[in-house]
Amino acid sequence: MLKVKKKKLCAVCSQIDEEVAKLLQLKAQLGGDEGKHVFVLKTAKGTRDYNPKQMAIREKVFNIIISCFKRHGAETIDTPVFELKETLTGKYGEDSKLIYDLKDQGGELLSLRYDLTVPFARYLAMNKITNIKRYHIAKVYRRDNPAMTRGRYREFYQCDFDIAGQYDAMIPDAECLKIVYEILSELDLGDFRIKVNDRRILDGMFAVCGVPDEKFRTICSTVDKLDKMAWEDVKKEMVNEKGLSEEVADRIGEYVSMQGGKDLAERLLQDPKLSQSKQACAGLTDMKQLFSYLELFQVTDKVVFDLSLARGLDYYTGVIYEAVLSQTVPAPVSTPAEQNGADEAGASVGSVAGGGRYDGLVGMFDPKGRKVPCVGVSIGIERIFSIMEQKAEISSEKVRTTETQVLVASAQKNLLEERLRLTTELWNAGIKAEVLYKKNPKLLSQLQHCEETGIPLVAILGEQELKDGVVKLRNVASREEVDVPRADLVDEIKKRTL
């Protein structure tokens, strides 16, 4: 009996010795000088940090966009960053492979949101909302090959504006295009154009050209690459990968080379082949109406009816559009970490806004299949931000990263309490004020801080000023100084910094 116990004890000891040896080996790998694990400090591929200067530029862009959305009567919502996987499945066509799936969490299969449109449709169906004009600004996620210099990331913001509800044809659609026009004009990114088309025209075109019904969506995705690939390469993909005949591909090629305005819609309504498609005729009739409203909105100088525009997402049902810049901005020299594998030169950023009509998406979530017509636009904030950042670097433009209106300073020692007291008065009055965190800072150091950070005013306290009940207010740029009664200081600062 004793021998058996000893045998078992030896086996346990041997097992313990093995585990200790493993731990020592692991410790040597991680903590030893020779095999030390090198921890790399970097952001995940396709993501980035934003420094204060970049955030100041970003905030300016957001303010312009939000101001436009509000001007057009939109209210805002928010939705979770992840959805049930089945909510997102089957809504994006070939792009579904880019959805980030999460590990099973307590029986729920979840995915990070790919865009803000599908969560919006789910929100409408779940809350039985039949009409709303909303904007939503939030991060979305795509398991894509990032191109950092072109503003293409795996985590990025989208700025969406959508109109849901049953309205007369093309009025909400025209307003979405007007919004794109206003935002791009105000951002001053250079010349741009907004391409428009209609999925019904595309489907009608595919039908009369001889594309089988089951290949409409996949051919649509290929046509959508025309802004990045030459026609010959697109044709090769249609024939070699998608199985179309060369003859059918050539017929498609004749149509997708067409561009124009209302005149092109009128001409295509008389086209011997295209006029045979009821779908295409309905789309062309709406296109004519759309251009009539765009003329009233005074935006036709930037809008072009382009039959090559496809937009590959499955949920579009009618008008589709995309805004592109007409010129590129040279890219600044970036670090290897910023490039993250990108090999593009210059800010050839592709589209900076896109959207369209998706009348069937809400019905996919409604238990009774009730449809809520929707049209919307998404502003490509990351691409716009890349251009704004590059322009700022090229022009060496000084960007303020704070909004501080005044620095409370002292000209002599032992006035910390007085500086803090005045700073408190200014904060309580809604003034954006700062004070240096030193008991006895030199006046020159305080003035230099203002010049470095762009603070326009300095409120200087000294023993004489305290006796006289005044504050010496200094303009940092002009160096002009004036004594202001303490009771009038808040009004004087507001007047000078508005």
Buried (B, 14 or more C-beta within 10 A) or exposed (E): EEEEEEEEEEEEEEEEEEEEEEEEEEEEEEEEEEEEEEEEEEEEEBBBEEEEBBEBBBEBBBEBBBEBBEEBEBEEBEBEEBBEBEBBBEBBBBBBEBBBBEEEEEEEEBBBBBBBBBBBBBBBBEEEBEEBBBBBBBEBBBEBEBBBBBBBBBBBBBBBBBBBBEEEBBEBBBBBBBBBBBBBEEBEBEEBBBBBBBBBBBBBBBBBBEBEEEBBBBBBBBBBBBBEBEBEEBBBBBBEEBEBEEEBBBBBBEBBEBBBBBEBBBEBBEBEBBBEBEBBBBBBBBBBBBBEBBBEBEBBEBBBBBBBBBBBBBBBBBBBBBBBBEEBBEBBEBEEEEBBEBEBEEBBBBBBBBBBBBBBBBBBBBEEEEBBBBBBBBBBBBBBBBBBBBBBBEEEEEBEBEEBBBBBBBBEEEBBEBBEEBBEBBEEEEBBBBBBEEEEBBBEEBBEBBEEBBBBBBBBBBEEBBEEEBBBBBEBEEEEEEEBEBEEBBEBBEEBBE
